[in-house]
Amino acid sequence: MKFVSLVSSGIDSPVATYLFSKKAEELILVHADNRPFTDEKELENFIKLAKHLKKHISCKMKAYTLQHGNTLNSYKKRCEDRFTCIFCKRMLLRYAEKIAEKEQADAIIMGDSLGQVASQTIQNIRVVEQAVSIPILRPLIGLDKEDIIKTAKKIGTYDLSILPSDGCSAVPKKPATQTKLNQILLEEEKINIDKLVSQAINNVEEISF
């Protein structure tokens, strides 16, 4: 099987990727570059994580980065701020689904852990996943943070995941925790979703290992 894995520079998604590498013939890592809402170190840290994973998993692997800052900027200008993280994850899934179609991948891997952050309540997870039709795999969903950190240390990604970088400044002060799909669909009508997805996909860059 072939999987597309959405990977940030944080702790969770590299662990999720590693865990599913045992089931995969090939992994395609996809990272959203959030600049100008974060700094260049965040992208550099992801590349370090990807190179580390490449050395420690047995299946084939490649990694892509794409520009997500323009999409976030469009949403922040036109839409209700409290839904930003939900919108962001829905867009990431749309990117991943397009790449999965091109790569003939079977599913998308995400690093969600239930209730860990506002976008990972059951209701918000449900709203996020309805952006796409491809299966979504969440190997960390029932784990607590300490379990995930323990695995990250074991596989050597933890120290890379905590390297200094600016957090994402697009995150709202009071994110919505119980979002309804109709609310998000109304917000998404204010921007050109298809155009933003196309722009991001047309500017995908592959990382050289």
Secondary structure as UniProt FT lines:
FT   STRAND          2..6
FT   HELIX           12..21
FT   TURN            22..23
FT   STRAND          26..33
FT   TURN            35..36
FT   HELIX           40..56
FT   STRAND          60..67
FT   HELIX           69..78
FT   HELIX           81..83
FT   HELIX           84..103
FT   STRAND          107..109
FT   TURN            114..115
FT   HELIX           118..120
FT   HELIX           122..129
FT   TURN            130..131
FT   STRAND          136..137
FT   TURN            139..142
FT   HELIX           145..155
FT   HELIX           158..161
FT   TURN            169..170
FT   HELIX           181..188
FT   TURN            189..190
FT   HELIX           193..202
FT   STRAND          205..206
//
